[in-house]
């Protein structure tokens, strides 16, 4: 992302007061609004939304529109796809299920798969931990994923297809963290099989209700943002079927800040134990970059670690980050595909700014 941006003079800004029960945007830092305006203009985006948690206070910024056709701006209650940020929810849920059932995260997953799949002994090297830190050796996507509908690449991929693939696949673990949507999806499936509950129910039980987040499945249609594959090219929200734990959740800006605030300051001993597991470094990618469980980690000299994840669907590019034991977090949403470079750069710049200004 280039350092010099053009400021956009045609940005729609609505104000938000987090101390009252209403939705909207509160502009608190002109430099953040400048970044939003500049990125919106430079990248010719449909819209951009930024939510910030800093020292217990929330602020929201936006440029453009959540739905240009309706001239609807983003606000803190606007629904969007979070994409692969879902993987952090999945890691939390699976870790909670394992703890409740006294199952070690280093244990083999093969014992919890259908009998027909267990016959593939190549799966015996896969642990729960390896699914959450992407060291399982499973590929990014299964080779039997048939994209019948190009705008819904996952909707026809169900349990039959997943288990058919696992029966004959040969994972190639080498100790390195190689990103796998398949592995994250399988992590969610295992949480379902062990608990006997759906992934949606588990997310509600372990995260949405305890954290006092809204249920995105019940979000009002009028608060739903429109995703774009490219300029003026609308695209539907994904139905990810059995791989939903890899990227199928939706949320709002306010709820995502609530989620991140709970990552910063767990409210219960159980939640703290889970988050300590998720944020412990498991694999070093470089001296500066590492992987925990679900979360990526940036380790900069003389600064606290930054935990982050991004997400991308055919309609949204998202970024979330937080600083543990500090009231500092950011969520960035762009309602267009393949804008992660821009969104990630902006999100990292903001979280670093919050750290510097402490």
Secondary structure, DSSP 4 states (H G I P E B T S, - for coil): --S--PPPS--------TTSS--S-----HHHHHHHHHHHHHHT-SEEEEEEEETTEEEEEEEE-SBGGGTB---TT-EEE-GGGHHHHHHHHHHHHHHHTT--TTSBGGGGS-HHHHT-GGGGG-BHHHHHTT-S---SS-TT---SBTTBTTTT--HHHHHHHHHH------SS----HHHHHHHHHHHHHHHTS-HHHHHIIIIITTTT---GGG--GGGBPPEEEETTEEEPPP--GGGGGGT--EEEHHHHHHHHHHHHS-SSHHHHHHHHHHHS--EESSSSEEE-SS-EEE--TTS--EEEEEEE-SS-EEEEEEETTTTEEEEEEESBTT-HHHHHHHHHHHHHHHHHT-
